[in-house]
Amino acid sequence: MHGLRRRRRGLLVLTSLAAAVLAASTASTAAAKPRPADPLQRQVEAIHDTGAVGVHAEVTSPGARDSAHAGTAAMNTERPMPWDGRFRIGSATKTFTATVVLQLVGEGRMSLEDTVEQWLPGVVRGNGNDGRHITVRQLLQHTSGIPDVKPEIPALNSANGYRAERYRTYTAEELVERAMRNRPDFPPGRGWSYSNTNYTLAAMITHRVTGRSWATEVRDRIIRPLSLTDTTTPDTFPFILGPHARGYAAFGTDRSIDVTTLNPSMAVGSGSIISTAHDLNRFYAALLGGRLLAPAQLDEMTTTMPAPELGVRYGLGLAEIPLPCGGSYFGHRGELLGYVTWGGATRDGTRTAVVCVTSDGGKDTQQAMTTLMGQELCRTRS
């Protein structure tokens, strides 16, 4: 009886060992032949590997919409990135502002050759700055020479400045006054230099031409007609409503802090819009597809010149970026404290791509983001 029990136990051990060997063999075979990864997911994970806390990307083409995520919605948590979360789009706002201005030009209410002084008498003056010699075109093109106001905003330049002034409200007039503390970068039309002040002035001119705020014009001319239901112009409201990931900034140090809460009034016209990847894709498709601007105004927007600071060509609120497969696409980079965005579309607007990360977006992150844009907009999709 005892011998029979020992034989049974031996058979059970042999059976377990055989099962383990078979399982290991199966796992080894599966590991040796992995299923091909989704190309977009692979690109998103490559961006996450550069140090971004969270990454979200969406690519659209006729009849297709692909989305991918990596990382988490907040540091030191397992909370996943929201499926179509909202984020601060930063300077991608400039394309919205330029679109509104060009619509007003198309309606004959103003001209690209109007001077800043004509619409905003005495606003651009001091330290060699003179709005009498600066045109609306030069504002949108960043060829005005007007100094950037960003260095004059504490909340954007240090952790202590952020903590002290994240709820502070700025008026557009105050922003321009701060920029006027500095001399121009060059005489109007004699160089190229990126300046957020240009687009604050464009927002002020929009207000003067229409009698309504920049935010109202963007809502009525772009957001509502395109049904961009997750896109807002938050004015002074410091919070992001709805699903969103937290934003983080290190301000040049080795320690990131949560900077999600921010009064965006310092970025009126230049970087204050909140949106989603899906809404931005719809915007770029409509813009490049000719649904927001007449052909003459779209031609003005997409006529570009070298922008050495950015390493691309720049039109009116829209950059032209080379594609690795040849040709180019149009889009804009955006960044506002803890959120970095790249978005754009092919020339005809049929393929679009948007990627957003929640970090400062260092050199490696930026390179991985531009690689995603190029590869996805080159990719043929069924």
Protein Blocks (a to p, Z undefined) as FASTA:
>chain_A
ZZmmmmmmmmmmmmmmmmmmmmmmmmmmmmmmccdddfklmmmmmmmmnopabdcddddd
ehiacdddedjfbehiabdcdfbbcddekjmlmmmmmmmmmmmmmnopacfkbcfklmmg
hklgcehiafklccfklmmnopnopacfklmmmklmbfklmmmmmmpccdfklmmmmmmm
pccfbdehiaccddfklmmmmmmmmmmmnopafklmmmmmmmmmnopakbccehjafbde
djddddddeehpabdcdfkbccfklmgojlmcccdfklmmmmmmmmmnopmbcfklmmmm
mpccddfknopacdehiacdddfkgpjdddddddeehiacdddddfkopaccddddddeh
paklmmmmmmmmmmmmmpccZZ
